[in-house]
Amino acid sequence: MYTILFDLKKEYYFNALWPLYLQMAKDSRYYCKFRVGADHKRVLGLFLIKQKKAIEAKLREKGLENREWQ
């Protein structure tokens, strides 16, 4: 079994990787995992706020469990 890691350092990567994940998850030869990055959002041009929780919430909406995250 091959382990495939989908690295989501930026939120917009999710839209490109989601169809690929769906196809690979159907095949029993692959075990797919997601790694969620911080994906900072700049506020007032000075402060960086992590968006990791928002990305994880989107993964939950899609039906992925915590065991599929890293």
N, C-alpha and C positions, 0 to 999 in steps of 0.2 A: 504494500500500500504506500502510495506517495502522499506526503503531506504538502499541501499548497498553502502558502501564506499570502494573503491579500493585505498589503500594507496601505492603510488609509491615513497618510500624513496630512492630507488636505481633504476637506469635505467633498469637493467636486470629483475626486477620484472614485467615490462610491458609485456615481451614476454610470461610469465607464466599466467598473468591475462587477456590478451586480448581474448583468446578463451572463457574463463568463462564469461567475460563481454558480448560478442556477444550472448551467449545463454540466459543470464539473461535479456538482453535488449529486447529480443523478447517477454518475458512474461510480461503482463500488471500488474502483481502483484508487480513488482520490479521497483524502480526508482534508477538508478545507477549513482554514482558520482565518480570522481577521485580526490585524493588529491596528489599534486605533491610536493615532497620534494626537498631539495637543491642538493642532490647527488654531493658532492664535488669531484673534481678531483685534485690530487696533482701534482704540476708542480715544477720541480727542487728539489723535496724532501722537499721544505719549504712552498710553497704557496698553499693555497686551493682556487680553483675556482669553483663557483657554476655552476651546469649543468641544473638548473631548466628551463631555456629558451629553451634548446635543447630538453628536455623531452616534454615541452609544444608544440614545433613545431612538434614533432612526433604525438602528439595527434591530432593536426590540420590536419596533413596528412591523418590520419585515419578517418577523418570526424567528430571528436568530437568538440563541440562548448564550449565556455567559461562557459556557464551556467551549464555544466556537470562537471566543475572543482570546487575545493574548495580552 
